[in-house]
Amino acid sequence: MRVIIFSWEYPPRVVGKLADYVRDLALQLAKNKVETFVVTYHDYLTGEFEEGGVKIHRVTNPVKTHISVLTWVLTLNQEVERVAANIYYKTGKQISLIDAHDWHFIPAAVTLKKALGIPFVYSVESLEDHRSHGANSPFNMAIKSIEWLGMYEAIAIVVKSDWMAGEVRRIYKVPEAKIKIVNPESGLWPKTVLEVYENLKGVVFNNG
């Protein structure tokens, strides 16, 4: 199995809890014989690196001035797509799936699904309704539309609690069968993620 993980933060760039969560997941996958690639952002530490068997590709945004996080994300997605496509071809088109963490790189995941047939998992860290409670400006709705796209196009939605599973169903009407709960408080949570991946191996879009 070969997996590409998308995350907008990854050590040494730590914004919140997601960075360490994704690193722990990537390292555990590598230990379980999953060839693991991470595509992430860094403003100057760019290129290919390796840590604990994980192949890390850091990209920066070619556009330096932005009016909001939305324009930053949408322009950065082009670099994420480019690097992920390079990984896909270098591995002989044998990528099992992409795991996109949070909403930032959903556009890239959807593009790669449509163009190359790579299925993706949407691992939800938070939702716009919770980050900006009650906000319904065009900016907020644009981010929500990206979240909705991820919910619709992903082969599975991974959440970290029963409560978040309920919120995903309530806000985005995601079928219960599509939602997988992975409790990061459990010592076995990386194994649970791997089981989610393995259970998706038989789907029609799978390349691995």
N, C-alpha and C positions, 0 to 999 in steps of 0.2 A: 504494500500500500504506500502511495505517495500523496502527501497532503500539503497544500499551501495555506498558510494562515495569514490573514490580513488583520493588522491592528495599527491604529494611528499612534499608539504609544507602546514602547518596548524598551527595557533598560538598555542604555543608561538614561533614556528619556522617559521620565516617570511623571505623569500628570495626576493619576489617581491609582486605584487598586488594580485597574485592568492590566497595567504593564507587568506586574509581578505574576498575576494570574496567567497571562498568556505565556510568559517565559516558563513558568512551572509546567504548564501543559505541554509546550513544545519539547522541553527536556524529557518529560515522561514518555511522550510519544516516541522520541528517538530511542529511549531505553527499551521500548517495546517493539523495536525493529520496524517502526514506521519511518520512512524517509520523509523528513519534515523540513519544509521551507517556510520562513517567515518573511513577509514583505511589510515593511514598516517605514515610518517617517523619521528623519532627523534633519535638522537645518544645515549641518555641515559634515557630520560623520556619515558619509555616503559610501556605497560600494558593497562588496560581498565579504562576509565574515563567517566564522564558524565557532560555535560554542556548544560543547557537550554533544556533538554530533548533529546539531541543528544548523542548517544553512540559513544565514540571516542576510537579507538584502535590504539595505536602507536607501531610501530615495529622498530627494528634496524637491520642493516645488519650484519649477522653472519661472513661475510668475512671482515676483517679490512683493508687490503692493496689492492689498486686498481691502475691500470695504466691509467684509464680514467673514465669518468662519465658513459660510456657505460657498462663497466664491473661492476661498482657499481650498476647500474640500474638492470642489468640482474640477478645478485645474490640476490638483494633485492626483486625482484619479487616473489621469492620462499616464502618468509615470508608473503608477501601480499596475495598470493594464499592461504597459510595455514590458515591465520586468516579469510579471507573471506569464505573459505569452512567451518570453524568452525561456523561462524555466520549462514551460510546456514542451517547446520544441527540442530543447536540450535533453529532455528525458524521453525522447522518442514518442511524444504525445501520450505519455502514460501517467497522467495525474488523476488520482481517484476522486478528489473533491477539493473544494476551497472552503475554508471556515472563516467567514467574515465576522469579526468582532465589532459590535456596535454599528451605527448607521453610516459612518464616514466613507467606507469603501464599498458600500452596496452598489453604486453605479458601475464600478469596475467589475464586481462579481457578476452582475447581470449581463454586462457586455461580453464577458468571457464565456458565460453559459450560452448565450445566443450565438456567438461567433465560433466557439471551439467545442461546444457540447460538454463543458465541465460543470457538473452539478455543484451547488454550494449550500452550506449550512449557514444560517444567520444566528449568531450567538449574541443574544440581547444583553447588554450591560445596563441600559437605562432607556427610557422613552421620553420623547419631547413633551408629552402631556405632564410628565412628572418634573422634568427639568424646568419647564416654563409653565407652571400651572395656570390655567385660565387664559393663556396667551393665544390669540388666534389671528395674529398679524400675518401678512403675506410671507414674512420670513419664517415664522413658526410653521405655517402651513406647507411651505416648501420642504422643510426638514421632515415633517410628518408624511409628506408624499413619498420621500425617499424611504422612510421606515415602512410605509405601506408596500412599496415596490419590493422591498426585501422580504416582507412577510409573504407576499404573493408568489414571488419567483423562487424562493428557497425551497429546497427539498425537505428541510426540517428546520424548526425553530428551537434553539436551545436557550432555556432560561434557568435562573439560579434559585428559584423558590416557587412554591405553590401560589403565592400571592402574585408574582410576576406572570405566571402562567394564566391566572385569572384576568389580569390586566390586558395581556395580549389578546385573549379571547374577547374581552369586553370592548376594547378600543378598535381592534383591527379585524374582529370576526374570524380569527384563525381557527380552523377545525382542531378540536382537541387532539385528534390522532397525530397531527403534525407537530405538536409541541412535546419536547423532551426536557425533563427536569434534571439538572445536574447541581447537586448541593455542594458548593465549594467548602463547606464546613466539614464535610465527610472526608476522611483520609483516603478514601478510594475514588474520589471524584475524577481523577484523570482516567482511571479504568472505565468509569461510566461513559466518559466522552468517547473513548476508543470503541466501546460497545455500540454507541450511537453510530459512529462511522461504519463499523463492520456490518451493522444491520441495514445500512444503505447501499451495500456493495451490489446488491442484485437489481438495483433500479435501472430503468432503461437508459438514463443518461450516463451511466458509469463508464469510465474509460480504463479503470484499473483492474 
